[in-house]
Amino acid sequence: MTTPRLQFDGWIAGIGTASGVRMVIGHWPSSPFGPVSDVMIESPGGHRLLLASTTRLATFVATTYRFDQVRVAPVGVVRDGVSWTVQAESLALRLTVGRRPPLGWALRAVPPGLAGRPGWVGLLDVPARTLLPGVRTRGSAGNGRREWYGARDLCRITAATTQCAGRDLGGLADVTPPVRFGFGSVPRVPAVVRVTTTIEVSPRDRLLGTYSGC
């Protein structure tokens, strides 16, 4: 029996704030659920919240990762040159993307057809953990799923304006401590990563009929 694999192609942005709130924004122009976005938020006390733009996306993400609370709400992400604008419920973010470090150039040099292949991604897991502590390129997820993160580019985030319910969350900071949504974290230094994420689901997955896999 063929094991279904689902692919999400887009960007992941990870930031910390001076208030201690850490966030991971997923922006997926191509996914099994169509164009979607989500925001994962961890408070200084460790409360993990998922904001997802559709019910189907929320169900899938919540059964793949770990959250204390899940809410379905419009999540708008606009990329305009070096600027990102993110709006989700009472959360409002503006991010400024800076230059590409040497690691970003190295990732861009990998042919796109190779960069997202699980076999290649698996080979990069140990180097990734060495270069970027806390980061993993492969691992086990919830519901017996396996996951591979095929990074294709990386740029630093150099500035951020963050507000939630009108409250300023403070300036841009490192993502410390690491977020605890899954088997790995985003890079400690705030960054936007161009990525193809592959998730292998069990043929017995009770939600499989709602997915469009590859």
C-alpha positions as CSV (number, residue, x, y, z in Angstrom):
1,M,0.0,0.0,0.0
2,T,1.4,3.4,-1.0
3,T,1.9,5.8,1.9
4,P,0.3,9.2,1.0
5,R,2.5,12.2,1.2
6,L,1.2,15.8,1.3
7,Q,3.3,18.8,0.3
8,F,3.1,22.4,1.5
9,D,5.1,24.9,-0.6
10,G,5.7,28.4,0.6
11,W,7.5,30.3,3.5
12,I,7.9,30.0,7.2
13,A,8.8,33.1,9.2
14,G,9.9,32.8,12.8
15,I,10.3,35.7,15.2
16,G,10.7,36.4,18.9
17,T,9.6,39.6,20.7
18,A,10.9,41.7,23.6
19,S,7.8,40.6,25.6
20,G,8.8,36.9,25.3
21,V,6.0,36.0,22.8
22,R,7.4,33.9,19.9
23,M,5.6,33.3,16.6
24,V,5.8,31.1,13.6
25,I,4.0,32.2,10.4
26,G,3.3,29.7,7.7
27,H,2.3,31.1,4.3
28,W,1.4,28.4,1.8
29,P,0.4,29.5,-1.7
30,S,0.4,25.8,-2.7
31,S,-1.0,23.2,-0.3
32,P,-3.4,20.3,-0.1
33,F,-6.0,22.8,1.1
34,G,-5.3,25.5,-1.5
35,P,-3.6,28.8,-0.7
36,V,-3.6,29.1,3.1
37,S,-1.8,30.7,6.0
38,D,-1.5,30.0,9.7
39,V,0.1,31.6,12.8
40,M,1.5,29.6,15.7
41,I,2.0,31.6,18.9
42,E,3.7,30.6,22.1
43,S,3.4,32.9,25.2
44,P,6.2,33.5,27.7
45,G,4.4,31.1,30.0
46,G,4.3,28.3,27.4
47,H,0.7,28.6,26.1
48,R,0.6,27.5,22.5
49,L,-2.1,28.9,20.2
50,L,-2.9,28.1,16.6
51,L,-4.7,30.5,14.3
52,A,-5.6,28.9,11.0
53,S,-7.4,30.3,8.0
54,T,-9.7,27.3,7.4
55,T,-11.3,24.5,9.4
56,R,-9.7,21.8,7.4
57,L,-6.2,23.4,7.8
58,A,-6.8,23.9,11.5
59,T,-7.8,20.2,11.9
60,F,-4.8,19.0,10.0
61,V,-2.2,21.2,11.7
62,A,-3.7,20.6,15.2
63,T,-3.4,16.8,14.7
64,T,0.2,17.1,13.4
65,Y,1.6,19.5,16.0
66,R,0.9,20.3,19.7
67,F,-1.3,23.2,20.8
68,D,-3.2,24.3,23.9
69,Q,-5.8,26.2,21.9
70,V,-6.9,26.3,18.3
71,R,-8.9,29.0,16.6
72,V,-10.2,29.3,13.0
73,A,-9.9,32.9,11.8
74,P,-8.9,34.7,8.6
75,V,-5.1,34.9,8.4
76,G,-3.9,37.5,5.9
77,V,-0.3,37.5,4.7
78,V,0.9,40.1,2.2
79,R,4.4,40.0,0.8
80,D,5.5,43.2,-0.8
81,G,9.2,43.3,-1.6
82,V,11.1,43.2,1.7
83,S,7.9,43.8,3.7
84,W,5.5,41.3,5.2
85,T,2.1,42.3,6.6
86,V,0.3,39.7,8.7
87,Q,-3.2,40.1,10.1
88,A,-5.0,37.4,12.1
89,E,-7.8,38.2,14.6
90,S,-6.4,40.9,16.9
91,L,-2.8,40.2,15.9
92,A,-1.0,42.6,13.5
93,L,2.5,42.2,12.4
94,R,4.8,44.0,10.0
95,L,8.1,42.3,9.2
96,T,11.1,43.7,7.3
97,V,13.2,41.1,5.5
98,G,16.9,41.7,5.1
99,R,19.8,40.2,3.3
100,R,20.5,36.6,2.6
101,P,23.3,35.2,4.7
102,P,25.8,32.6,3.3
103,L,23.5,29.7,4.4
104,G,20.7,31.3,2.3
105,W,22.9,31.4,-0.8
106,A,23.9,27.8,-0.2
107,L,20.3,26.7,0.0
108,R,19.4,28.6,-3.2
109,A,22.2,26.7,-5.0
110,V,20.4,23.4,-4.6
111,P,18.1,22.5,-7.6
112,P,14.5,23.0,-6.6
113,G,13.6,19.5,-7.8
114,L,16.2,18.0,-5.3
115,A,15.7,20.4,-2.4
116,G,12.2,19.1,-1.5
117,R,12.9,15.4,-1.8
118,P,12.7,13.5,1.6
119,G,15.9,11.5,0.9
120,W,17.9,14.7,0.4
121,V,16.3,16.5,3.2
122,G,17.1,13.6,5.6
123,L,20.7,13.8,4.8
124,L,20.8,17.5,5.9
125,D,19.3,16.8,9.4
126,V,22.6,16.4,11.2
127,P,24.3,19.4,9.5
128,A,21.2,21.5,10.3
129,R,21.3,20.6,13.9
130,T,25.0,21.5,14.0
131,L,24.6,24.9,12.3
132,L,21.2,25.9,13.7
133,P,20.7,24.4,17.2
134,G,17.0,23.4,17.7
135,V,16.4,23.1,14.0
136,R,15.5,19.7,12.5
137,T,14.9,18.8,8.8
138,R,13.0,15.6,9.5
139,G,11.2,13.9,12.4
140,S,8.0,12.3,13.7
141,A,4.9,14.3,14.1
142,G,1.5,13.6,15.6
143,N,-0.9,10.8,14.5
144,G,1.9,8.6,13.3
145,R,2.9,11.2,10.6
146,R,6.5,11.8,9.4
147,E,7.7,15.2,8.2
148,W,10.5,16.6,6.1
149,Y,11.4,20.4,5.8
150,G,13.2,21.1,2.5
151,A,14.6,24.5,2.9
152,R,15.3,26.3,-0.4
153,D,16.3,29.8,0.8
154,L,16.8,31.8,4.0
155,C,16.8,35.6,4.7
156,R,17.1,37.4,8.0
157,I,14.3,39.4,9.5
158,T,15.7,42.7,10.5
159,A,12.8,44.6,12.0
160,A,9.3,43.8,13.3
161,T,6.3,45.7,14.6
162,T,4.0,43.4,16.6
163,Q,0.7,44.2,18.3
164,C,-2.0,41.9,19.8
165,A,-5.3,43.4,20.8
166,G,-3.7,46.8,20.6
167,R,-0.9,45.9,23.0
168,D,2.7,46.3,21.7
169,L,4.5,43.0,22.1
170,G,7.9,44.8,21.9
171,G,10.7,44.9,19.4
172,L,12.2,42.0,17.4
173,A,14.1,39.4,19.5
174,D,15.6,36.0,19.1
175,V,13.4,33.0,19.2
176,T,14.4,31.9,22.7
177,P,13.5,29.6,24.3
178,P,12.8,27.5,21.2
179,V,9.1,27.1,20.3
180,R,7.5,23.7,21.2
181,F,4.9,23.0,18.6
182,G,6.6,20.0,17.0
183,F,9.9,18.0,16.9
184,G,12.0,21.1,16.1
185,S,12.1,24.9,16.3
186,V,12.7,27.6,13.8
187,P,16.2,29.3,13.7
188,R,17.1,31.2,16.8
189,V,17.8,34.3,14.8
190,P,14.6,35.6,13.2
191,A,14.4,34.5,9.6
192,V,12.1,33.8,6.6
193,V,12.7,30.4,5.1
194,R,11.5,29.3,1.7
195,V,10.5,25.7,2.2
196,T,8.8,22.7,0.8
197,T,7.3,20.7,3.6
198,T,6.4,17.1,3.0
199,I,4.2,15.2,5.5
200,E,3.7,11.5,5.2
201,V,0.4,10.3,6.7
202,S,-0.7,6.8,7.5
203,P,-3.1,5.1,5.0
204,R,-5.3,4.5,8.1
205,D,-5.4,8.2,9.0
206,R,-9.0,8.9,9.7
207,L,-8.7,12.3,8.1
208,L,-7.1,11.1,4.9
209,G,-10.2,11.5,2.7
210,T,-10.1,15.3,3.3
211,Y,-6.6,15.7,1.9
212,S,-5.3,16.1,-1.6
213,G,-1.8,14.4,-1.6
214,C,1.0,13.7,-4.0
